[in-house]
Amino acid sequence: MESYEELLNRAYKDVKIIEGTGERFEIPKVEGMFIGKKTALTNFFQIASKLRRDKDHFLKFLTKELAAKATIEGDRVILNMKVSSKKINPKIEQYVDEFVLCRECKKPDTELVKEGKFTLIRCLACGAKHPIRSKI
């Protein structure tokens, strides 16, 4: 029979090391590649899912901010110009600040709701409501 220390050492070897800062919500980084004069974003749908926002709303924001046309091909988004991740990641952070994080408590537990002709961001954690720009 193995001793406690041997079992503990073996368990530490099998434990998966978690990467990240330890924050509950981390803004995902974009992954992609250049295809000629175009950019393919391979993890766009995973980012939209993690942010819990509609992929069409998120894509419309990115295309307007980057001034690029985009098409969806299978499980990736193709931008009709070369755009580095250094330009795309700050735009994702801007989207998160404007359309995901609560302005009161800074938590990502929010949803977009339409009340009348206004679009609001409603926090599920603290109950705050704030208007956002509905036209992207």
Long-range contacts (C-beta under 8 A, 24 or more apart in sequence): 25-107, 25-108, 27-92, 27-93, 27-96, 28-92, 29-85, 29-89, 29-92, 30-85, 30-88, 30-89, 30-92, 31-85, 32-76, 32-85, 32-88, 34-82, 35-78, 37-80, 37-81, 37-82, 38-78, 38-79, 38-80, 38-81, 38-82, 39-78, 39-79, 39-81, 39-82, 39-83, 40-73, 40-76, 40-77, 40-78, 40-79, 41-76, 41-77, 41-78, 41-79, 41-88, 42-75, 42-76, 44-76, 44-77, 45-75, 47-92, 51-95, 51-96, 51-100, 51-108, 52-100, 52-108, 52-111, 53-99, 53-100, 53-112, 57-99, 57-112, 57-136, 58-95, 60-136, 61-91, 61-95, 61-99, 61-136, 62-88, 62-91, 62-92, 62-95, 64-136, 65-91, 65-94, 66-91, 98-132, 98-133, 99-132, 102-126, 102-128, 102-130, 103-128, 103-130, 104-128, 104-130
